[in-house]
Amino acid sequence: MHAFYQDESRRKLELPQSGATKPDFDIVVLHVCSLAWADLEAAGERNHPLFERFDVLFTRFNSAAAYSGPAVLRLLYGACGQVRHGQLYRGAPRECQIFPVLEQAGFRTAGLLNHDGAFDNFSKLLEYRGGLHGKVQVSRQAPVHMHGFDGSPVHDDYAALSGWWRQQQSQGGQPAALYYNTISLHDGNRLSSGGGRSSLESYKPRLRKLLGDFERFIAQLEASGRPVVLVMLPEHGMALQGGGMGQFSGVREIPEPRITLGPAALKLIGLPKARQPGSPLVVSQPTSYFDVNSLLADLVADSPFKAQGAALQGRLARVGNTPFVAENEGMVVMQDASGGYLMRNEQGRWKPQAF
Ligand SMILES: [Zn+2]
């Protein structure tokens, strides 16, 4: 594991500085709480039409964390390689913070939440750790479609995103890079429409609603005629079906692959039809935030929307990989060269573990 972190510490994104090139598209990053491939399969939604609409699917994207706090820090610090769990809360140099890095490349950065961001100091992480100070909004204009486990309002995703987009278009000018966070799939949410369904029973309808909302939002972006690079990243899974080592449904103490491997995807909106791949290109090697961001950096450095923009296939050949290492406080799961998993328990002992 030491070698892994050594290698990761050498990875740093290079983006053009503002002035060198002027971005000609907006960036929207959708960060989804409680969504893993295993949850999609358990809910029977692995083949939801949304996934066909993306241009790139990362099928072995590892969120490297099983809880929201570390997951958001890992995303925010994704302009550098993966760090140990303990290092996350000590902050990261500005050159590792993806939104300030995008800001330097000429984007106006913003954060938007479909919840109040109070739990676990979520919006403070964005503001003070992720370089989005003073830029995080709560989508209060959007209708409340459910309540969180603590009774706080959770706003409708389509209305939130659509409202932001209208506002962004009316401002015109500088391209935006938006971080959007949704907790619509979080365990413990209660639908405002009532009903006694438990959070687990309501996962599937909430999932269908969220994926449908993303489809509608993509259609809205397409109709606007403005080029946008849309990225979807999972925070961590829901463990809908329970997991290895007797972890019950909903329990995420062990950061196992069925929790941390989730659907990361990218779509270029506004590309002429002839240059669209038609069906999603699949990146199947193990990846994490840095790899997705390296594709984003490639797009910023050499816009795909200009007349002679390079095709996605060639860009994907340059995407690297990140071996699977996932952590919670005290627990680490990693994949070895043979493809098997090893787990380090809180006492620091490693042992092979099937998941
Ligand atoms: Zn979460």
Boltz pocket constraint, residues with backbone or C-beta under 6 A from the ligand:
constraints:
  - pocket:
      binder: B
      contacts: [[A, 32], [A, 33], [A, 34], [A, 67], [A, 68], [A, 69], [A, 71], [A, 235], [A, 236]]
      max_distance: 6.0
